[in-house]
Amino acid sequence: MPRFVFARSPQLERIWPFVHDRLVERLGMLGEVEVVNLGPEEVLSDRVNLRGVDAIAKFGGQLTARCVEQANALKAVGCNTDNTGRGLPLEALASRGIPLIDTTRAWAQSVAEVALCLALAALRRVPQWHADLARGERSFRYEAQQYCDATGFANGELGTKRVGVIGLGQIGGRVARWCAALGADAATGPDIAGQVVGYDPYLPEGVAEAWGVRRVEIDELVDQSEVVFVTVPPTPSARHLLNRGRISRLRRGALVVIVTRAHAVDMAALRERIVADELCGAFDVYDVEPLPVDDPLRGRANVVHTPHIAGRTRDANLRSADLIADDFARILRGDPPQHALSRAAISARTGE
């Protein structure tokens, strides 16, 4: 019978409250599961005999090269490192061909849904209308009987906007596909490109086009788009990808939606244009977190925001456990894993 070790932090439920039960249940369907609580500096091999262990799920403690050496039957390691591989004995694992199953993509669906939600809420001023009603507004007052959105800013239907997505990975790829499905750029006219546009130098050729998304260089995306989604991780090459110069070229009234991290945006330049009522913003992440109480982004009619909650869902917790269990099952069957972290991905994420 396959043998699994689940190394977990005693504080796991404060971080990933739904992972333990799901992972124990899923791995228990495949074999025998040993759960061990480890402090942050405790080494797994000091607490558990790893001989004969088929796979290790690591959510706490230290997994070292010595652990890998002692685990003579080890076939896989599962964890979440935000695609960095940091804190793990990568050389020792690679030398034996042991895949590292990283569950970072588990929260992609949740984050992408919040990105879409923020865009729709900003276009239709949903938080502002909600606040009016919550304050006890009795009368429904609109700019015109059949028009109630914010003139001067991107408003109305997402399906008629020119949409640009910076970063077409697990999160941005979903956002781009959904915008295309909603009919973004569905309006007609000589200046309408007819497609959602996306920028991602790492995406293989033909993938975006199969989604109905046209790949462009970032400067063309900035010049064309009425709604810009920034969905890139904080990689060294992405630092201030949306820089001051590009922000200055965004068309007046454009909506900028930022999820994943604010690393790719010159937030000082973006704040200036938002405070000047030249752009509107929809944010889940910021350059300073928690967002200071006196930050000028707070309390503005042209800003919609949430406090970095996009990926923090029960679904993402459960999917993290499922990705590990599913790939462990594939490996035990002799099939290749679907979520192994590659050296190329680590290099792109860390620059190392």
C-alpha positions in Angstrom: 0.0 0.0 0.0 1.4 3.5 -0.8 2.6 5.5 2.1 2.2 9.3 2.4 3.5 11.8 4.9 1.6 15.0 5.5 4.0 17.5 7.2 2.0 20.4 8.5 2.4 23.4 10.6 0.5 23.5 14.0 -0.9 26.8 12.7 -2.1 25.4 9.4 -5.8 26.1 10.0 -5.0 29.8 10.5 -3.5 29.8 7.0 -5.2 27.1 4.9 -8.2 26.2 7.1 -9.7 23.6 4.7 -6.6 21.8 3.4 -6.0 19.3 6.3 -9.3 17.5 6.1 -9.4 17.4 2.3 -5.9 16.2 1.9 -6.1 13.5 4.5 -9.4 12.3 3.0 -8.0 12.3 -0.6 -4.6 10.7 0.3 -6.4 8.2 2.5 -8.3 6.9 -0.6 -4.9 6.2 -2.2 -3.0 4.6 0.7 -1.7 5.1 4.3 -1.3 8.7 5.6 0.9 9.8 8.4 0.3 13.3 9.7 3.1 15.1 11.6 3.0 18.6 13.1 6.3 20.5 12.7 7.5 23.8 13.9 9.0 26.1 11.3 12.6 25.0 12.0 11.9 21.3 12.6 13.3 18.9 10.0 10.9 16.2 8.9 13.5 13.3 8.9 14.2 14.1 12.6 10.6 13.2 13.4 9.6 10.6 10.9 11.2 7.5 9.4 11.0 8.3 5.7 12.2 5.0 4.3 9.4 3.5 2.1 7.5 6.8 1.9 6.1 7.3 -1.6 5.2 11.0 -1.4 5.4 13.9 1.0 2.9 16.8 1.2 4.7 19.7 2.9 2.7 22.5 4.6 5.1 23.0 7.5 8.5 22.3 8.9 11.7 21.7 6.9 12.3 19.3 4.0 16.1 19.0 3.5 18.4 17.1 1.2 19.0 14.7 4.1 15.2 14.0 4.1 15.3 13.3 0.4 18.3 11.0 0.8 16.6 9.0 3.6 13.3 8.7 1.6 14.6 5.9 -0.6 11.2 5.3 -2.3 10.1 9.0 -2.7 8.3 9.7 -5.9 6.8 13.2 -5.4 6.6 16.2 -3.1 3.6 18.5 -3.0 3.6 22.0 -1.5 2.8 25.7 -2.2 5.8 28.0 -2.8 4.2 30.6 -5.1 6.1 29.0 -8.0 9.5 29.8 -6.4 10.6 26.5 -5.0 12.2 28.4 -2.2 12.9 26.5 1.0 13.1 23.1 -0.8 16.1 20.9 -1.7 15.6 21.4 -5.5 19.0 19.9 -6.4 18.4 16.8 -4.4 14.9 16.3 -5.8 16.1 17.0 -9.4 19.0 14.6 -9.1 16.5 11.8 -8.5 13.9 13.0 -10.9 11.4 13.6 -8.1 8.7 16.1 -9.3 7.7 19.0 -7.1 3.9 19.5 -7.3 3.3 23.2 -6.6 -0.3 24.2 -6.0 0.0 27.9 -6.7 -2.4 27.7 -9.6 -5.1 26.4 -7.2 -6.2 30.0 -6.6 -6.2 31.1 -10.2 -10.0 30.6 -10.7 -10.8 32.5 -7.5 -8.5 35.4 -8.4 -9.7 35.6 -12.0 -13.3 35.7 -10.9 -12.5 38.7 -8.6 -10.8 40.5 -11.4 -13.9 40.1 -13.6 -16.1 41.1 -10.6 -14.1 44.2 -9.9 -14.3 45.3 -13.6 -18.1 44.8 -13.8 -18.6 46.5 -10.4 -16.5 49.5 -11.5 -18.2 49.8 -14.9 -21.7 49.8 -13.3 -20.7 51.6 -10.1 -22.2 48.7 -8.0 -20.4 49.6 -4.7 -21.6 53.3 -5.0 -25.2 52.3 -5.6 -25.0 49.8 -2.8 -23.6 52.4 -0.4 -26.4 54.8 -1.3 -29.1 52.3 -0.5 -27.3 51.1 2.6 -27.3 54.7 3.9 -31.1 54.7 3.5 -31.5 56.6 0.2 -35.2 56.5 -0.6 -35.2 58.0 -4.1 -33.6 56.4 -7.1 -31.9 59.3 -8.9 -30.2 58.8 -12.3 -28.5 61.2 -14.7 -31.2 60.4 -17.2 -34.2 58.1 -17.0 -32.4 55.4 -19.0 -28.8 56.2 -18.1 -27.2 55.9 -14.7 -23.4 55.3 -15.1 -20.4 57.6 -14.6 -20.0 59.8 -17.6 -16.3 60.5 -18.3 -15.2 57.0 -17.3 -15.4 53.6 -18.9 -18.9 52.5 -18.1 -21.7 50.2 -19.1 -21.1 46.8 -20.6 -17.8 45.0 -20.5 -18.8 43.3 -23.8 -18.5 46.6 -25.8 -15.2 47.7 -24.4 -11.7 47.3 -25.8 -10.1 45.1 -23.3 -6.4 44.5 -22.7 -4.9 41.8 -20.5 -1.3 42.1 -19.3 -0.2 38.6 -18.5 -2.0 35.6 -20.0 -1.1 32.9 -17.5 -3.4 30.9 -15.2 -5.3 34.0 -14.1 -5.0 36.4 -17.0 -5.8 33.6 -19.5 -9.1 33.0 -17.8 -9.9 36.7 -17.7 -9.1 37.1 -21.4 -11.2 34.1 -22.4 -14.1 35.3 -20.3 -14.0 38.8 -21.7 -13.9 37.4 -25.2 -16.9 35.2 -24.3 -18.8 38.2 -23.0 -18.4 39.8 -26.4 -15.8 42.4 -25.5 -15.2 44.6 -28.6 -18.5 43.5 -29.9 -19.4 47.0 -31.1 -18.9 47.8 -34.8 -16.9 50.7 -36.3 -13.8 51.4 -38.2 -11.6 51.9 -35.1 -12.7 48.7 -33.4 -10.2 45.9 -33.5 -12.8 43.2 -32.9 -10.9 41.2 -30.3 -9.7 41.2 -26.7 -5.9 41.9 -26.8 -3.3 40.4 -24.6 0.4 40.8 -23.8 2.5 37.8 -22.6 6.0 37.1 -24.1 6.0 33.6 -22.4 2.8 32.3 -23.9 3.3 29.7 -26.7 2.3 30.8 -30.2 -1.3 30.1 -31.2 -2.7 29.7 -27.6 -4.2 33.2 -27.3 -5.6 33.1 -30.8 -7.5 29.9 -29.9 -9.2 31.8 -27.1 -10.3 34.6 -29.4 -7.6 36.9 -28.0 -5.2 38.8 -30.2 -1.6 39.0 -28.9 0.0 42.5 -29.1 3.0 44.3 -27.7 2.3 46.1 -24.5 2.5 49.6 -26.0 -0.2 48.7 -28.5 -2.3 47.2 -25.7 -2.0 50.4 -23.6 -2.9 52.6 -26.6 -6.0 50.6 -27.6 -7.6 49.5 -24.3 -10.5 51.0 -22.4 -10.2 48.4 -19.7 -6.8 47.1 -18.7 -6.3 44.0 -16.5 -2.9 43.6 -14.8 -2.6 39.9 -13.9 1.2 39.2 -13.8 3.0 37.7 -10.9 5.8 39.7 -9.2 8.7 38.5 -11.3 11.8 40.6 -11.8 11.1 41.2 -15.5 7.6 42.4 -14.7 8.7 45.3 -12.4 6.8 48.4 -13.4 5.8 46.8 -16.7 3.0 49.4 -16.7 5.3 52.3 -16.0 4.8 56.0 -15.8 5.1 56.6 -19.5 2.6 53.9 -20.4 0.2 55.1 -17.7 0.4 58.6 -19.1 -0.7 57.2 -22.5 -3.8 55.4 -21.2 -6.9 57.0 -22.7 -8.8 59.4 -20.4 -11.5 57.5 -18.4 -9.9 54.1 -18.9 -10.3 51.5 -16.1 -7.3 49.7 -14.7 -7.9 46.4 -12.8 -5.1 45.1 -10.7 -5.0 41.6 -9.2 -2.2 39.2 -8.2 0.3 41.9 -7.2 0.9 45.6 -7.7 4.6 44.9 -8.5 4.0 45.4 -12.3 2.5 48.9 -11.9 4.0 52.3 -11.1 1.4 52.9 -8.5 2.5 56.5 -7.8 1.9 57.4 -11.4 -1.4 55.6 -11.4 -2.5 57.4 -8.2 -1.8 60.7 -9.8 -4.1 60.1 -12.7 -6.8 58.6 -10.5 -6.8 61.5 -8.1 -7.0 63.8 -11.1 -10.1 62.0 -12.2 -8.5 60.9 -15.4 -8.7 57.2 -14.8 -10.7 54.8 -12.7 -9.2 51.9 -10.8 -10.3 48.5 -9.4 -7.8 46.9 -7.1 -7.4 43.8 -5.0 -3.7 44.4 -4.3 -1.6 47.5 -3.6 2.0 48.6 -3.3 1.6 49.0 0.4 -0.5 46.5 2.4 -2.6 47.0 4.5 -3.6 50.1 2.5 -3.0 53.1 4.8 -6.1 54.8 6.1 -5.0 58.1 4.5 -4.2 56.6 1.1 -5.8 58.8 -1.6 -7.3 55.7 -3.3 -9.7 55.4 -0.4 -13.1 56.9 -0.6 -13.1 57.9 -4.2 -16.0 57.5 -6.6 -13.7 56.4 -9.4 -12.2 53.5 -7.3 -13.5 50.1 -6.4 -11.4 47.9 -4.2 -11.1 44.8 -2.0 -8.4 44.0 0.7 -6.3 41.3 -1.1 -9.0 38.7 -0.8 -9.1 37.4 -4.4 -7.5 34.0 -3.8 -8.6 33.4 -0.2 -11.5 31.1 -0.8 -12.6 27.7 0.5 -12.5 26.5 -3.1 -8.8 27.5 -3.5 -8.0 25.6 -0.3 -9.8 22.5 -1.5 -8.2 22.7 -4.9 -4.7 23.0 -3.3 -5.3 19.6 -1.7 -6.8 18.2 -4.8 -4.0 19.2 -7.1 -1.5 17.3 -4.8 -3.7 14.2 -4.4 -4.5 14.1 -8.1 -0.8 14.3 -9.2 0.3 11.8 -6.5 -2.3 9.4 -7.9 -1.0 10.0 -11.5 2.5 9.4 -10.5 1.7 6.1 -8.6 -0.1 4.9 -11.8 3.0 5.7 -13.8 1.5 8.7 -15.5 3.2 12.2 -15.7 2.0 14.8 -13.2 0.1 17.8 -14.5 1.3 20.4 -12.0 5.0 19.8 -11.6 7.1 23.0 -11.1 9.7 23.3 -13.8 13.1 25.0 -13.6 12.0 27.4 -16.3 9.0 28.5 -14.2 11.2 29.0 -11.1 13.6 31.0 -13.2 10.9 33.2 -14.6 9.3 33.7 -11.2 12.5 34.5 -9.2 15.1 35.6 -11.8 17.5 33.0 -10.3 
